[in-house]
Amino acid sequence: MIKLTPGPSGVGVRPLRIVLPGGSGQVGQALARRLQQQGHHVTVLTRAPYTAPWLTVHWDGETAGDWTETLEGADVCINLAGRSVNCRYTADNRAAIYDSRIGTTRLLNRVIAGLAAPPRVWLNASTATIYRHVLDRPMDEATGELGGYEAISKRRHAPETWNFSIQVAKDWEAAFFDAPTPRTRKVALRSAITLSPTPGNAFEVFLNLVRFSLGGAQGNGRQFVSWIHEADFARAVEFLIEHEEFEGPVNVAAPNPLPNREFMEALREAWGMPNGIPIPWFALEIGAFFLRTESELALKSRRVVPGRLLEAGFEFEFPCWPEAAEDLVRQWRNRE
Ligand SMILES: NC(=O)c1ccc[n+]([C@@H]2O[C@H](COP(=O)([O-])OP(=O)(O)OC[C@H]3O[C@@H](n4cnc5c(N)ncnc54)[C@H](OP(=O)(O)O)[C@@H]3O)[C@@H](O)[C@H]2O)c1
């Protein structure tokens, strides 16, 4: 049994060796900080080592090298490597998005299979975007339908950019699970948008819309937003490490996704902004073009629920968006 946090008596936990390939980004930094504060030995694998309270070790994400020693005898591997999807899906960017996820996962599979003492558990990033555009019912791991070329209205099919994201997610999970690692338990993190009160996070994008009076609904506002507070993301990761019954894909999302119109309304309320101008879909498309990003984040309906986590008794600190929004706004204001 892997224990990360002490029980009520405060005993029974030994420091773990935890390796985070791609742990230098938004999610990885928050996780590394938390795990390090708990007394664990954290190593981040990065293409550009930097000074941090934890160890950062060079890897290129493509070839085996000295960095493989960090995984020998480690307890946990959490792979978060992937070129940001916050860009236009040009041919070059598509190749980078794809290769940085599927390539690093295949490389880790090869390396971990060859270790004398491989990590006992490996969590690999995946995404809640793997499910279809959905308005009608929640998607859990057992009954959810994976997306790809689905109809999104009577006249329209999912845009090709959405299909690309879904194909990346499917191939990413296939690269992860297809190679057997009998001594290493594997969990794919089908994460919703992880919201943190830090610059550069998706929360800042939504908050800026509110602050500049553009915080009305995006598109028709009926599309669902799946989200998770960063504190619950970290707690869910710990839960998945500790609970050995988990293997395979797991939805890491708050249990109450909500329509975009209500999501923006709650954020406006948390910020104290009574009104917000709505942004119709064509304006979003134009805005995304000039911001060199894609409109998928705002317009695809993600109604993902954490079936397996809830079934196993995981309790969310922030199950509902209004309270999460208030907490994130409070932290944002304290930071400012
Ligand atoms: N944040 C979310 O809301 C969310 C939701 C669902 C899924 N995810 C997935 O979770 C993972 C982590 O998310 P994040 O927000 O922390 O991402 P992030 O801030 O973009 O960080 C990802 C890290 O991947 C590394 N990387 C980029 N290109 C690479 C390449 N070609 N080869 C090897 N490593 C590369 C970078 O590390 P170095 O430059 O230091 O090497 C970077 O710090 C990503 O795979 C993302 O798709 C995130």
The ligand as an SDF file (V2000), in Angstrom:
LIG
                    3D

 48 52  0  0  0  0  0  0  0  0999 V2000
   -4.1590   22.1470  -17.4280 N   0  0  0  0  0  0  0  0  0  0  0  0
   -5.2990   21.5710  -17.7340 C   0  0  0  0  0  0  0  0  0  0  0  0
   -6.3800   22.1150  -17.4750 O   0  0  0  0  0  0  0  0  0  0  0  0
   -5.3120   20.2060  -18.3890 C   0  0  0  0  0  0  0  0  0  0  0  0
   -6.5260   19.5660  -18.6510 C   0  0  0  0  0  0  0  0  0  0  0  0
   -6.5070   18.3140  -19.2610 C   0  0  0  0  0  0  0  0  0  0  0  0
   -5.3130   17.7250  -19.5940 C   0  0  0  0  0  0  0  0  0  0  0  0
   -4.1460   18.3720  -19.3270 N   0  0  0  0  0  0  0  0  0  0  0  0
   -2.8800   17.7270  -19.6890 C   0  0  0  0  0  0  0  0  0  0  0  0
   -2.0620   17.6450  -18.5510 O   0  0  0  0  0  0  0  0  0  0  0  0
   -0.7040   17.8610  -18.9020 C   0  0  0  0  0  0  0  0  0  0  0  0
   -0.1190   18.9710  -18.0570 C   0  0  0  0  0  0  0  0  0  0  0  0
   -0.8870   20.1390  -18.2370 O   0  0  0  0  0  0  0  0  0  0  0  0
   -0.2720   21.5820  -17.9320 P   0  0  0  0  0  0  0  0  0  0  0  0
   -1.4010   22.5400  -17.9720 O   0  0  0  0  0  0  0  0  0  0  0  0
    0.5980   21.5060  -16.7520 O   0  0  0  0  0  0  0  0  0  0  0  0
    0.6120   21.7860  -19.2440 O   0  0  0  0  0  0  0  0  0  0  0  0
    1.8180   22.8270  -19.4870 P   0  0  0  0  0  0  0  0  0  0  0  0
    1.7590   23.9270  -18.4920 O   0  0  0  0  0  0  0  0  0  0  0  0
    1.7770   23.1820  -20.9270 O   0  0  0  0  0  0  0  0  0  0  0  0
    3.1110   21.9480  -19.1660 O   0  0  0  0  0  0  0  0  0  0  0  0
    3.4300   20.7950  -19.8840 C   0  0  0  0  0  0  0  0  0  0  0  0
    4.9050   20.5430  -19.8550 C   0  0  0  0  0  0  0  0  0  0  0  0
    5.2290   19.6370  -20.9260 O   0  0  0  0  0  0  0  0  0  0  0  0
    6.5470   19.8390  -21.3220 C   0  0  0  0  0  0  0  0  0  0  0  0
    6.6730   19.7600  -22.7810 N   0  0  0  0  0  0  0  0  0  0  0  0
    6.1860   20.5840  -23.7170 C   0  0  0  0  0  0  0  0  0  0  0  0
    6.5390   20.1700  -24.9520 N   0  0  0  0  0  0  0  0  0  0  0  0
    7.2870   19.0530  -24.7770 C   0  0  0  0  0  0  0  0  0  0  0  0
    7.9700   18.1740  -25.6570 C   0  0  0  0  0  0  0  0  0  0  0  0
    7.9670   18.3680  -26.9800 N   0  0  0  0  0  0  0  0  0  0  0  0
    8.6500   17.1240  -25.1330 N   0  0  0  0  0  0  0  0  0  0  0  0
    8.6840   16.9310  -23.8000 C   0  0  0  0  0  0  0  0  0  0  0  0
    8.0540   17.7380  -22.9020 N   0  0  0  0  0  0  0  0  0  0  0  0
    7.3690   18.7850  -23.3970 C   0  0  0  0  0  0  0  0  0  0  0  0
    6.9810   21.2350  -20.8610 C   0  0  0  0  0  0  0  0  0  0  0  0
    8.0880   21.0400  -19.9910 O   0  0  0  0  0  0  0  0  0  0  0  0
    9.5940   21.5420  -20.3270 P   0  0  0  0  0  0  0  0  0  0  0  0
    9.4870   22.6740  -21.2760 O   0  0  0  0  0  0  0  0  0  0  0  0
   10.1280   21.9270  -18.9870 O   0  0  0  0  0  0  0  0  0  0  0  0
   10.3030   20.3500  -20.8950 O   0  0  0  0  0  0  0  0  0  0  0  0
    5.7730   21.7610  -20.0930 C   0  0  0  0  0  0  0  0  0  0  0  0
    6.1220   22.4000  -18.8840 O   0  0  0  0  0  0  0  0  0  0  0  0
   -0.6710   18.1830  -20.4020 C   0  0  0  0  0  0  0  0  0  0  0  0
   -0.2870   17.0290  -21.1050 O   0  0  0  0  0  0  0  0  0  0  0  0
   -2.1090   18.5590  -20.7050 C   0  0  0  0  0  0  0  0  0  0  0  0
   -2.4960   18.2240  -22.0250 O   0  0  0  0  0  0  0  0  0  0  0  0
   -4.1190   19.6020  -18.7430 C   0  0  0  0  0  0  0  0  0  0  0  0
  1  2  1  0
  2  3  2  0
  2  4  1  0
  4  5  1  0
  4 48  2  0
  5  6  2  0
  6  7  1  0
  7  8  2  0
  8  9  1  0
  8 48  1  0
  9 10  1  0
  9 46  1  0
 10 11  1  0
 11 12  1  0
 11 44  1  0
 12 13  1  0
 13 14  1  0
 14 15  2  0
 14 16  1  0
 14 17  1  0
 17 18  1  0
 18 19  2  0
 18 20  1  0
 18 21  1  0
 21 22  1  0
 22 23  1  0
 23 24  1  0
 23 42  1  0
 24 25  1  0
 25 26  1  0
 25 36  1  0
 26 27  1  0
 26 35  1  0
 27 28  2  0
 28 29  1  0
 29 30  1  0
 29 35  2  0
 30 31  1  0
 30 32  2  0
 32 33  1  0
 33 34  2  0
 34 35  1  0
 36 37  1  0
 36 42  1  0
 37 38  1  0
 38 39  2  0
 38 40  1  0
 38 41  1  0
 42 43  1  0
 44 45  1  0
 44 46  1  0
 46 47  1  0
M  CHG  2   8   1  16  -1
M  END
$$$$
